[in-house]
Structures are given as structure tokens and as C-alpha cells.
Amino acid sequence: MAPGKNFQMIVTVAFLIVAAACSLFSKDVNVSQELELHVDCSSAAPTQPFVLQEVTTASGILKKYPKEVAALEVESITLAVKELRGGERATVSGNFEFAPAGSTDFKLLSTLPELDLSALATKRESVALEPVSVAVKQELAELLKNGSKLIFRFDGSTGDEPLAATIVVTIAAEMKVKL
């Protein structure tokens, strides 16, 4: 065999070994979470909404391959109105928070300015909830990655009009799984 062919074969074998050793084989998996929060307030108690929702974040892939999860990234958090009974100007404002189940150490995830639920319901639109910091977003991602049970809560107030609403919060996340 010619010396050039030996060198080419050695380089090819070395490349294959490096490729096999690297984690080149991974799959992105959507592990989005959707929660429904129910707000029911009379006009006599506009500061009452304190809504809790417990969520188990361990999806099938997390249960099946817990050690193969390489990373999880929260891509976006959105809020939409699924159902609304109230006046023409049904509004809410407050804080959207989370904590591991069993904990009272809630972390502020996003602040809701005065949000017009009537307009969102009529237009069938969603609004993005911006995390207050990258650190909080990463902490949420880590809890989701670990399959933790989480409690989400909305703590805030409504406008002057009575309302009953089902608010859907979607946490869009992608998980990278090593195959």
C-alpha cells in the first residue's frame, strides 16, 4: 500500500473514533408544560386571586432516560385566556411565581402589568410572559429537567368588575437527550 493511502486510512480511522467518542447523537424533545389557572372574583373582593396549580414535570422521556438528559431550555412562557365570564374590561395584574412542591420559597417568574383578559379572549391571542431574570429562567429549567413537582401560583388582583376566567400558561421547553 502506498504511504499516502496509509495516512489517509489512519486519518479516517482517527476521525471515526473521535466521532464515536463525541456526543454527536442527540435528539431535541419538546417537553412543554401547560397549566390552567382558574380565577374567580367578585367585585367586592378584587384583590383575592391567589391561584395555585401543582404540576408534575416528569414527562415520559424524563422517566425513561433520566441520565441521558443533556440539557433543557425554557424557550418561552405565554399566557392565553381559555374561558372568560366577566365585564367588558376584565383585567388582572400581579405576579406569576413557582416553587418546588412542599416549599413555600416561591420565586418570582414574571410580573403581569394590568392585563386586559377581555381583549385577549376576544382576539384569541396569547401574550409572552418575560422572566424577571436569566437566573430564574435557568432555575425553572433545572427543576423541569430534574422532573420535579412544581407549584405555580398567580398572586395579584383584578379590576373593579367581577370575573371568572380560565387562564392557560404554556411553558415551551426543549430538552436535548443523548442517544
mmCIF file of the C-alpha atoms, coordinates in Angstrom:
data_MODEL
# 
_entry.id   MODEL 
# 
loop_
_atom_site.group_PDB 
_atom_site.id 
_atom_site.type_symbol 
_atom_site.label_atom_id 
_atom_site.label_alt_id 
_atom_site.label_comp_id 
_atom_site.label_asym_id 
_atom_site.label_entity_id 
_atom_site.label_seq_id 
_atom_site.pdbx_PDB_ins_code 
_atom_site.Cartn_x 
_atom_site.Cartn_y 
_atom_site.Cartn_z 
_atom_site.occupancy 
_atom_site.B_iso_or_equiv 
_atom_site.pdbx_formal_charge 
_atom_site.auth_seq_id 
_atom_site.auth_comp_id 
_atom_site.auth_asym_id 
_atom_site.auth_atom_id 
_atom_site.pdbx_PDB_model_num 
ATOM 1   C CA . MET A 1 1   ? 0.000   0.000  0.000  1.00 0.00 ? 1   MET A CA 1 
ATOM 2   C CA . ALA A 1 2   ? 1.258   3.458  -0.849 1.00 0.00 ? 2   ALA A CA 1 
ATOM 3   C CA . PRO A 1 3   ? 2.303   5.745  2.043  1.00 0.00 ? 3   PRO A CA 1 
ATOM 4   C CA . GLY A 1 4   ? -0.424  8.257  1.097  1.00 0.00 ? 4   GLY A CA 1 
ATOM 5   C CA . LYS A 1 5   ? -3.090  5.550  1.344  1.00 0.00 ? 5   LYS A CA 1 
ATOM 6   C CA . ASN A 1 6   ? -1.871  4.525  4.838  1.00 0.00 ? 6   ASN A CA 1 
ATOM 7   C CA . PHE A 1 7   ? -2.022  8.100  6.031  1.00 0.00 ? 7   PHE A CA 1 
ATOM 8   C CA . GLN A 1 8   ? -5.496  8.543  4.585  1.00 0.00 ? 8   GLN A CA 1 
ATOM 9   C CA . MET A 1 9   ? -6.690  5.329  6.258  1.00 0.00 ? 9   MET A CA 1 
ATOM 10  C CA . ILE A 1 10  ? -5.196  6.377  9.625  1.00 0.00 ? 10  ILE A CA 1 
ATOM 11  C CA . VAL A 1 11  ? -6.859  9.794  9.417  1.00 0.00 ? 11  VAL A CA 1 
ATOM 12  C CA . THR A 1 12  ? -10.199 8.188  8.512  1.00 0.00 ? 12  THR A CA 1 
ATOM 13  C CA . VAL A 1 13  ? -9.995  5.713  11.419 1.00 0.00 ? 13  VAL A CA 1 
ATOM 14  C CA . ALA A 1 14  ? -8.988  8.516  13.822 1.00 0.00 ? 14  ALA A CA 1 
ATOM 15  C CA . PHE A 1 15  ? -11.915 10.635 12.650 1.00 0.00 ? 15  PHE A CA 1 
ATOM 16  C CA . LEU A 1 16  ? -14.348 7.754  13.175 1.00 0.00 ? 16  LEU A CA 1 
ATOM 17  C CA . ILE A 1 17  ? -13.014 7.141  16.690 1.00 0.00 ? 17  ILE A CA 1 
ATOM 18  C CA . VAL A 1 18  ? -13.346 10.821 17.586 1.00 0.00 ? 18  VAL A CA 1 
ATOM 19  C CA . ALA A 1 19  ? -16.848 10.938 16.114 1.00 0.00 ? 19  ALA A CA 1 
ATOM 20  C CA . ALA A 1 20  ? -17.910 7.877  18.110 1.00 0.00 ? 20  ALA A CA 1 
ATOM 21  C CA . ALA A 1 21  ? -16.440 9.313  21.296 1.00 0.00 ? 21  ALA A CA 1 
ATOM 22  C CA . CYS A 1 22  ? -18.224 12.631 20.880 1.00 0.00 ? 22  CYS A CA 1 
ATOM 23  C CA . SER A 1 23  ? -21.827 13.018 21.751 1.00 0.00 ? 23  SER A CA 1 
ATOM 24  C CA . LEU A 1 24  ? -22.879 13.570 18.166 1.00 0.00 ? 24  LEU A CA 1 
ATOM 25  C CA . PHE A 1 25  ? -26.078 11.648 18.536 1.00 0.00 ? 25  PHE A CA 1 
ATOM 26  C CA . SER A 1 26  ? -28.722 13.615 20.360 1.00 0.00 ? 26  SER A CA 1 
ATOM 27  C CA . LYS A 1 27  ? -32.352 14.428 19.906 1.00 0.00 ? 27  LYS A CA 1 
ATOM 28  C CA . ASP A 1 28  ? -34.313 17.557 20.769 1.00 0.00 ? 28  ASP A CA 1 
ATOM 29  C CA . VAL A 1 29  ? -37.562 16.717 22.526 1.00 0.00 ? 29  VAL A CA 1 
ATOM 30  C CA . ASN A 1 30  ? -40.417 19.113 23.216 1.00 0.00 ? 30  ASN A CA 1 
ATOM 31  C CA . VAL A 1 31  ? -41.292 18.949 26.916 1.00 0.00 ? 31  VAL A CA 1 
ATOM 32  C CA . SER A 1 32  ? -43.663 21.879 27.119 1.00 0.00 ? 32  SER A CA 1 
ATOM 33  C CA . GLN A 1 33  ? -45.926 22.236 30.131 1.00 0.00 ? 33  GLN A CA 1 
ATOM 34  C CA . GLU A 1 34  ? -49.418 23.682 30.045 1.00 0.00 ? 34  GLU A CA 1 
ATOM 35  C CA . LEU A 1 35  ? -51.211 24.784 33.188 1.00 0.00 ? 35  LEU A CA 1 
ATOM 36  C CA . GLU A 1 36  ? -54.718 26.054 33.685 1.00 0.00 ? 36  GLU A CA 1 
ATOM 37  C CA . LEU A 1 37  ? -55.258 28.652 36.367 1.00 0.00 ? 37  LEU A CA 1 
ATOM 38  C CA . HIS A 1 38  ? -58.812 29.409 37.439 1.00 0.00 ? 38  HIS A CA 1 
ATOM 39  C CA . VAL A 1 39  ? -59.588 32.921 38.676 1.00 0.00 ? 39  VAL A CA 1 
ATOM 40  C CA . ASP A 1 40  ? -62.992 33.604 40.210 1.00 0.00 ? 40  ASP A CA 1 
ATOM 41  C CA . CYS A 1 41  ? -63.517 37.009 41.838 1.00 0.00 ? 41  CYS A CA 1 
ATOM 42  C CA . SER A 1 42  ? -66.478 39.067 42.803 1.00 0.00 ? 42  SER A CA 1 
ATOM 43  C CA . SER A 1 43  ? -66.436 42.840 42.522 1.00 0.00 ? 43  SER A CA 1 
ATOM 44  C CA . ALA A 1 44  ? -66.449 43.001 46.325 1.00 0.00 ? 44  ALA A CA 1 
ATOM 45  C CA . ALA A 1 45  ? -63.059 41.280 46.548 1.00 0.00 ? 45  ALA A CA 1 
ATOM 46  C CA . PRO A 1 46  ? -60.872 42.442 43.645 1.00 0.00 ? 46  PRO A CA 1 
ATOM 47  C CA . THR A 1 47  ? -57.595 41.551 45.381 1.00 0.00 ? 47  THR A CA 1 
ATOM 48  C CA . GLN A 1 48  ? -58.495 37.922 46.005 1.00 0.00 ? 48  GLN A CA 1 
ATOM 49  C CA . PRO A 1 49  ? -56.894 35.902 43.214 1.00 0.00 ? 49  PRO A CA 1 
ATOM 50  C CA . PHE A 1 50  ? -54.337 33.632 44.720 1.00 0.00 ? 50  PHE A CA 1 
ATOM 51  C CA . VAL A 1 51  ? -54.343 30.675 42.399 1.00 0.00 ? 51  VAL A CA 1 
ATOM 52  C CA . LEU A 1 52  ? -52.226 27.572 42.912 1.00 0.00 ? 52  LEU A CA 1 
ATOM 53  C CA . GLN A 1 53  ? -51.545 24.804 40.401 1.00 0.00 ? 53  GLN A CA 1 
ATOM 54  C CA . GLU A 1 54  ? -49.311 21.799 41.116 1.00 0.00 ? 54  GLU A CA 1 
ATOM 55  C CA . VAL A 1 55  ? -47.607 20.273 38.102 1.00 0.00 ? 55  VAL A CA 1 
ATOM 56  C CA . THR A 1 56  ? -45.602 17.080 37.744 1.00 0.00 ? 56  THR A CA 1 
ATOM 57  C CA . THR A 1 57  ? -42.876 17.874 35.245 1.00 0.00 ? 57  THR A CA 1 
ATOM 58  C CA . ALA A 1 58  ? -41.551 14.352 34.767 1.00 0.00 ? 58  ALA A CA 1 
ATOM 59  C CA . SER A 1 59  ? -42.516 13.590 31.176 1.00 0.00 ? 59  SER A CA 1 
ATOM 60  C CA . GLY A 1 60  ? -42.266 10.118 29.701 1.00 0.00 ? 60  GLY A CA 1 
ATOM 61  C CA . ILE A 1 61  ? -38.795 10.715 28.292 1.00 0.00 ? 61  ILE A CA 1 
ATOM 62  C CA . LEU A 1 62  ? -37.537 12.052 31.639 1.00 0.00 ? 62  LEU A CA 1 
ATOM 63  C CA . LYS A 1 63  ? -38.795 8.943  33.393 1.00 0.00 ? 63  LYS A CA 1 
ATOM 64  C CA . LYS A 1 64  ? -37.443 6.583  30.746 1.00 0.00 ? 64  LYS A CA 1 
ATOM 65  C CA . TYR A 1 65  ? -33.978 8.147  30.260 1.00 0.00 ? 65  TYR A CA 1 
ATOM 66  C CA . PRO A 1 66  ? -33.179 10.356 33.276 1.00 0.00 ? 66  PRO A CA 1 
ATOM 67  C CA . LYS A 1 67  ? -29.388 10.064 32.854 1.00 0.00 ? 67  LYS A CA 1 
ATOM 68  C CA . GLU A 1 68  ? -29.456 10.794 29.129 1.00 0.00 ? 68  GLU A CA 1 
ATOM 69  C CA . VAL A 1 69  ? -30.876 14.306 29.515 1.00 0.00 ? 69  VAL A CA 1 
ATOM 70  C CA . ALA A 1 70  ? -28.093 16.653 28.468 1.00 0.00 ? 70  ALA A CA 1 
ATOM 71  C CA . ALA A 1 71  ? -29.867 19.998 28.748 1.00 0.00 ? 71  ALA A CA 1 
ATOM 72  C CA . LEU A 1 72  ? -33.244 21.637 28.998 1.00 0.00 ? 72  LEU A CA 1 
ATOM 73  C CA . GLU A 1 73  ? -34.010 25.157 27.856 1.00 0.00 ? 73  GLU A CA 1 
ATOM 74  C CA . VAL A 1 74  ? -37.137 27.169 28.547 1.00 0.00 ? 74  VAL A CA 1 
ATOM 75  C CA . GLU A 1 75  ? -37.815 28.853 25.221 1.00 0.00 ? 75  GLU A CA 1 
ATOM 76  C CA . SER A 1 76  ? -40.886 30.905 26.082 1.00 0.00 ? 76  SER A CA 1 
ATOM 77  C CA . ILE A 1 77  ? -43.716 31.375 28.548 1.00 0.00 ? 77  ILE A CA 1 
ATOM 78  C CA . THR A 1 78  ? -47.085 32.517 27.246 1.00 0.00 ? 78  THR A CA 1 
ATOM 79  C CA . LEU A 1 79  ? -50.475 33.272 28.717 1.00 0.00 ? 79  LEU A CA 1 
ATOM 80  C CA . ALA A 1 80  ? -53.828 32.933 26.961 1.00 0.00 ? 80  ALA A CA 1 
ATOM 81  C CA . VAL A 1 81  ? -57.449 33.119 28.049 1.00 0.00 ? 81  VAL A CA 1 
ATOM 82  C CA . LYS A 1 82  ? -59.360 29.883 27.515 1.00 0.00 ? 82  LYS A CA 1 
ATOM 83  C CA . GLU A 1 83  ? -62.656 30.960 29.036 1.00 0.00 ? 83  GLU A CA 1 
ATOM 84  C CA . LEU A 1 84  ? -63.890 34.275 30.409 1.00 0.00 ? 84  LEU A CA 1 
ATOM 85  C CA . ARG A 1 85  ? -67.048 35.364 32.121 1.00 0.00 ? 85  ARG A CA 1 
ATOM 86  C CA . GLY A 1 86  ? -66.999 38.985 33.153 1.00 0.00 ? 86  GLY A CA 1 
ATOM 87  C CA . GLY A 1 87  ? -67.404 42.543 32.069 1.00 0.00 ? 87  GLY A CA 1 
ATOM 88  C CA . GLU A 1 88  ? -66.033 44.286 29.022 1.00 0.00 ? 88  GLU A CA 1 
ATOM 89  C CA . ARG A 1 89  ? -62.995 45.388 30.987 1.00 0.00 ? 89  ARG A CA 1 
ATOM 90  C CA . ALA A 1 90  ? -61.909 42.235 32.836 1.00 0.00 ? 90  ALA A CA 1 
ATOM 91  C CA . THR A 1 91  ? -58.312 42.830 33.909 1.00 0.00 ? 91  THR A CA 1 
ATOM 92  C CA . VAL A 1 92  ? -55.739 41.157 36.141 1.00 0.00 ? 92  VAL A CA 1 
ATOM 93  C CA . SER A 1 93  ? -52.321 42.214 37.372 1.00 0.00 ? 93  SER A CA 1 
ATOM 94  C CA . GLY A 1 94  ? -49.839 40.600 39.724 1.00 0.00 ? 94  GLY A CA 1 
ATOM 95  C CA . ASN A 1 95  ? -47.041 38.078 39.961 1.00 0.00 ? 95  ASN A CA 1 
ATOM 96  C CA . PHE A 1 96  ? -46.625 34.645 38.407 1.00 0.00 ? 96  PHE A CA 1 
ATOM 97  C CA . GLU A 1 97  ? -44.429 32.537 40.714 1.00 0.00 ? 97  GLU A CA 1 
ATOM 98  C CA . PHE A 1 98  ? -43.155 28.962 41.148 1.00 0.00 ? 98  PHE A CA 1 
ATOM 99  C CA . ALA A 1 99  ? -41.669 26.755 43.868 1.00 0.00 ? 99  ALA A CA 1 
ATOM 100 C CA . PRO A 1 100 ? -40.807 23.085 44.293 1.00 0.00 ? 100 PRO A CA 1 
ATOM 101 C CA . ALA A 1 101 ? -43.794 21.189 45.754 1.00 0.00 ? 101 ALA A CA 1 
ATOM 102 C CA . GLY A 1 102 ? -43.699 21.236 49.536 1.00 0.00 ? 102 GLY A CA 1 
ATOM 103 C CA . SER A 1 103 ? -41.769 24.503 49.629 1.00 0.00 ? 103 SER A CA 1 
ATOM 104 C CA . THR A 1 104 ? -43.018 27.970 50.477 1.00 0.00 ? 104 THR A CA 1 
ATOM 105 C CA . ASP A 1 105 ? -39.978 29.604 48.863 1.00 0.00 ? 105 ASP A CA 1 
ATOM 106 C CA . PHE A 1 106 ? -41.723 30.971 45.777 1.00 0.00 ? 106 PHE A CA 1 
ATOM 107 C CA . LYS A 1 107 ? -39.583 32.565 43.064 1.00 0.00 ? 107 LYS A CA 1 
ATOM 108 C CA . LEU A 1 108 ? -40.970 35.429 41.027 1.00 0.00 ? 108 LEU A CA 1 
ATOM 109 C CA . LEU A 1 109 ? -41.051 34.218 37.428 1.00 0.00 ? 109 LEU A CA 1 
ATOM 110 C CA . SER A 1 110 ? -42.859 37.106 35.755 1.00 0.00 ? 110 SER A CA 1 
ATOM 111 C CA . THR A 1 111 ? -44.775 40.242 36.648 1.00 0.00 ? 111 THR A CA 1 
ATOM 112 C CA . LEU A 1 112 ? -48.077 40.867 34.899 1.00 0.00 ? 112 LEU A CA 1 
ATOM 113 C CA . PRO A 1 113 ? -48.916 44.511 34.360 1.00 0.00 ? 113 PRO A CA 1 
ATOM 114 C CA . GLU A 1 114 ? -52.600 45.279 34.012 1.00 0.00 ? 114 GLU A CA 1 
ATOM 115 C CA . LEU A 1 115 ? -53.589 42.629 31.508 1.00 0.00 ? 115 LEU A CA 1 
ATOM 116 C CA . ASP A 1 116 ? -56.857 43.007 29.604 1.00 0.00 ? 116 ASP A CA 1 
ATOM 117 C CA . LEU A 1 117 ? -58.306 39.494 29.630 1.00 0.00 ? 117 LEU A CA 1 
ATOM 118 C CA . SER A 1 118 ? -61.343 40.624 27.622 1.00 0.00 ? 118 SER A CA 1 
ATOM 119 C CA . ALA A 1 119 ? -59.164 41.709 24.691 1.00 0.00 ? 119 ALA A CA 1 
ATOM 120 C CA . LEU A 1 120 ? -57.082 38.516 24.844 1.00 0.00 ? 120 LEU A CA 1 
ATOM 121 C CA . ALA A 1 121 ? -60.205 36.345 24.902 1.00 0.00 ? 121 ALA A CA 1 
ATOM 122 C CA . THR A 1 122 ? -61.880 38.239 22.060 1.00 0.00 ? 122 THR A CA 1 
ATOM 123 C CA . LYS A 1 123 ? -58.804 38.168 19.812 1.00 0.00 ? 123 LYS A CA 1 
ATOM 124 C CA . ARG A 1 124 ? -57.841 34.622 20.901 1.00 0.00 ? 124 ARG A CA 1 
ATOM 125 C CA . GLU A 1 125 ? -54.265 35.810 21.342 1.00 0.00 ? 125 GLU A CA 1 
ATOM 126 C CA . SER A 1 126 ? -51.580 34.961 23.813 1.00 0.00 ? 126 SER A CA 1 
ATOM 127 C CA . VAL A 1 127 ? -49.129 37.274 25.488 1.00 0.00 ? 127 VAL A CA 1 
ATOM 128 C CA . ALA A 1 128 ? -45.492 36.500 26.316 1.00 0.00 ? 128 ALA A CA 1 
ATOM 129 C CA . LEU A 1 129 ? -44.528 36.471 29.979 1.00 0.00 ? 129 LEU A CA 1 
ATOM 130 C CA . GLU A 1 130 ? -40.954 37.662 30.307 1.00 0.00 ? 130 GLU A CA 1 
ATOM 131 C CA . PRO A 1 131 ? -38.947 36.026 33.111 1.00 0.00 ? 131 PRO A CA 1 
ATOM 132 C CA . VAL A 1 132 ? -37.616 38.569 35.595 1.00 0.00 ? 132 VAL A CA 1 
ATOM 133 C CA . SER A 1 133 ? -34.054 37.272 35.156 1.00 0.00 ? 133 SER A CA 1 
ATOM 134 C CA . VAL A 1 134 ? -31.945 34.710 33.339 1.00 0.00 ? 134 VAL A CA 1 
ATOM 135 C CA . ALA A 1 135 ? -31.113 33.081 36.694 1.00 0.00 ? 135 ALA A CA 1 
ATOM 136 C CA . VAL A 1 136 ? -34.792 32.466 37.490 1.00 0.00 ? 136 VAL A CA 1 
ATOM 137 C CA . LYS A 1 137 ? -35.400 31.077 33.997 1.00 0.00 ? 137 LYS A CA 1 
ATOM 138 C CA . GLN A 1 138 ? -32.411 28.721 34.452 1.00 0.00 ? 138 GLN A CA 1 
ATOM 139 C CA . GLU A 1 139 ? -33.642 27.628 37.878 1.00 0.00 ? 139 GLU A CA 1 
ATOM 140 C CA . LEU A 1 140 ? -37.025 26.757 36.388 1.00 0.00 ? 140 LEU A CA 1 
ATOM 141 C CA . ALA A 1 141 ? -35.295 24.858 33.560 1.00 0.00 ? 141 ALA A CA 1 
ATOM 142 C CA . GLU A 1 142 ? -33.220 22.881 36.077 1.00 0.00 ? 142 GLU A CA 1 
ATOM 143 C CA . LEU A 1 143 ? -36.321 21.919 38.073 1.00 0.00 ? 143 LEU A CA 1 
ATOM 144 C CA . LEU A 1 144 ? -38.088 20.877 34.866 1.00 0.00 ? 144 LEU A CA 1 
ATOM 145 C CA . LYS A 1 145 ? -35.030 18.883 33.790 1.00 0.00 ? 145 LYS A CA 1 
ATOM 146 C CA . ASN A 1 146 ? -34.967 17.045 37.120 1.00 0.00 ? 146 ASN A CA 1 
ATOM 147 C CA . GLY A 1 147 ? -38.643 16.126 36.796 1.00 0.00 ? 147 GLY A CA 1 
ATOM 148 C CA . SER A 1 148 ? -39.552 17.985 39.982 1.00 0.00 ? 148 SER A CA 1 
ATOM 149 C CA . LYS A 1 149 ? -43.105 18.535 41.134 1.00 0.00 ? 149 LYS A CA 1 
ATOM 150 C CA . LEU A 1 150 ? -43.701 22.277 40.979 1.00 0.00 ? 150 LEU A CA 1 
ATOM 151 C CA . ILE A 1 151 ? -46.332 24.624 42.300 1.00 0.00 ? 151 ILE A CA 1 
ATOM 152 C CA . PHE A 1 152 ? -47.191 27.622 40.158 1.00 0.00 ? 152 PHE A CA 1 
ATOM 153 C CA . ARG A 1 153 ? -49.225 30.469 41.535 1.00 0.00 ? 153 ARG A CA 1 
ATOM 154 C CA . PHE A 1 154 ? -50.703 33.730 40.420 1.00 0.00 ? 154 PHE A CA 1 
ATOM 155 C CA . ASP A 1 155 ? -50.861 36.278 43.198 1.00 0.00 ? 155 ASP A CA 1 
ATOM 156 C CA . GLY A 1 156 ? -52.482 39.518 42.198 1.00 0.00 ? 156 GLY A CA 1 
ATOM 157 C CA . SER A 1 157 ? -55.640 41.466 41.751 1.00 0.00 ? 157 SER A CA 1 
ATOM 158 C CA . THR A 1 158 ? -58.463 42.011 39.307 1.00 0.00 ? 158 THR A CA 1 
ATOM 159 C CA . GLY A 1 159 ? -60.095 45.176 38.095 1.00 0.00 ? 159 GLY A CA 1 
ATOM 160 C CA . ASP A 1 160 ? -63.326 46.517 39.527 1.00 0.00 ? 160 ASP A CA 1 
ATOM 161 C CA . GLU A 1 161 ? -65.567 44.184 37.554 1.00 0.00 ? 161 GLU A CA 1 
ATOM 162 C CA . PRO A 1 162 ? -66.360 40.626 38.700 1.00 0.00 ? 162 PRO A CA 1 
ATOM 163 C CA . LEU A 1 163 ? -64.835 37.908 36.579 1.00 0.00 ? 163 LEU A CA 1 
ATOM 164 C CA . ALA A 1 164 ? -64.355 34.198 36.269 1.00 0.00 ? 164 ALA A CA 1 
ATOM 165 C CA . ALA A 1 165 ? -61.626 33.049 33.927 1.00 0.00 ? 165 ALA A CA 1 
ATOM 166 C CA . THR A 1 166 ? -59.555 30.072 32.937 1.00 0.00 ? 166 THR A CA 1 
ATOM 167 C CA . ILE A 1 167 ? -56.065 31.239 32.075 1.00 0.00 ? 167 ILE A CA 1 
ATOM 168 C CA . VAL A 1 168 ? -53.699 28.877 30.265 1.00 0.00 ? 168 VAL A CA 1 
ATOM 169 C CA . VAL A 1 169 ? -49.976 29.334 30.851 1.00 0.00 ? 169 VAL A CA 1 
ATOM 170 C CA . THR A 1 170 ? -47.703 27.438 28.470 1.00 0.00 ? 170 THR A CA 1 
ATOM 171 C CA . ILE A 1 171 ? -44.031 26.895 29.262 1.00 0.00 ? 171 ILE A CA 1 
ATOM 172 C CA . ALA A 1 172 ? -42.412 25.934 25.970 1.00 0.00 ? 172 ALA A CA 1 
ATOM 173 C CA . ALA A 1 173 ? -39.225 23.967 26.587 1.00 0.00 ? 173 ALA A CA 1 
ATOM 174 C CA . GLU A 1 174 ? -36.817 21.858 24.558 1.00 0.00 ? 174 GLU A CA 1 
ATOM 175 C CA . MET A 1 175 ? -34.758 19.066 26.065 1.00 0.00 ? 175 MET A CA 1 
ATOM 176 C CA . LYS A 1 176 ? -31.633 17.662 24.475 1.00 0.00 ? 176 LYS A CA 1 
ATOM 177 C CA . VAL A 1 177 ? -31.359 13.913 25.033 1.00 0.00 ? 177 VAL A CA 1 
ATOM 178 C CA . LYS A 1 178 ? -28.188 11.944 24.353 1.00 0.00 ? 178 LYS A CA 1 
ATOM 179 C CA . LEU A 1 179 ? -28.903 8.796  22.361 1.00 0.00 ? 179 LEU A CA 1 
# 
